[in-house]
């Protein structure tokens, strides 16, 4: 169960980072990915 929780948190932050950089419209968005 602990492994799945870690995966969930990691995936959440990955998607959050990509989403915010795309919504922000910054030209450096590919570097965040």
C-alpha positions as CSV (number, residue, x, y, z in Angstrom):
1,X,0.0,0.0,0.0
2,X,2.8,2.4,0.8
3,X,4.3,1.9,-2.7
4,X,1.0,2.9,-4.3
5,X,0.7,6.0,-2.2
6,X,4.1,7.1,-3.2
7,X,3.3,6.5,-6.8
8,X,0.1,8.5,-6.5
9,X,1.8,11.5,-4.9
10,X,4.6,11.4,-7.5
11,X,2.2,11.3,-10.4
12,X,0.1,14.1,-8.8
13,X,3.0,16.4,-8.6
14,X,4.2,15.5,-12.1
15,X,0.8,16.3,-13.6
16,X,0.5,19.4,-11.4
17,X,3.9,20.8,-12.6
18,X,3.1,20.1,-16.3
19,X,-0.4,21.5,-16.0
20,X,0.7,24.7,-14.2
21,X,3.5,25.4,-16.7
22,X,1.2,24.9,-19.7
23,X,-1.6,27.0,-18.2
24,X,0.9,29.7,-17.3
25,X,1.9,29.9,-21.0
26,X,5.6,30.3,-20.2
27,X,8.0,29.7,-23.0
28,X,10.1,27.6,-20.6
29,X,7.3,25.0,-20.1
30,X,9.2,22.2,-21.9
31,X,12.1,22.5,-19.3
32,X,9.6,21.8,-16.5
33,X,8.8,18.5,-18.1
